[in-house]
Amino acid sequence: MILDFICGKCNVFSYLNEHNMIIVKNDHNKRKVEYNMSDTKDCNGTKLIEGDNVTLARDLNVKGSSLNIKRGTPVKNIHLTHKDNEVECRIGKSTIVLKTEFLKKA
């Protein structure tokens, strides 16, 4: 699948190739950016995308730590991982990976 889109910085056309890599055809940004076309969903089945805000659906104890995260804790700016059922996020000063079955979109 190849998709065309316009760079928001300079209005130059770019494209998405069959390997899910965004190829930006301009001088200020000569790098390949990975584009995640995963099907990551929260506990309610709502699709999650990079940078979404979520809340925890239940209390969680973090393995290997004394950290206990309470239900309803807001988590801002999640990062998708290569697995569809996990997201990386920052809670307090810790970066942790959470399963999407314990999250709901805010």
Secondary structure, 3 states (H helix, E strand, C coil): CCEEEECCCCCCEEEECCCCEEEECCCCCCCEEECCCCCCECCCCCECCCCCCEEECCCEECCCCCCEECCCCEECCCEECCCCCEEEEEECCEEEEEEHHHEEEC
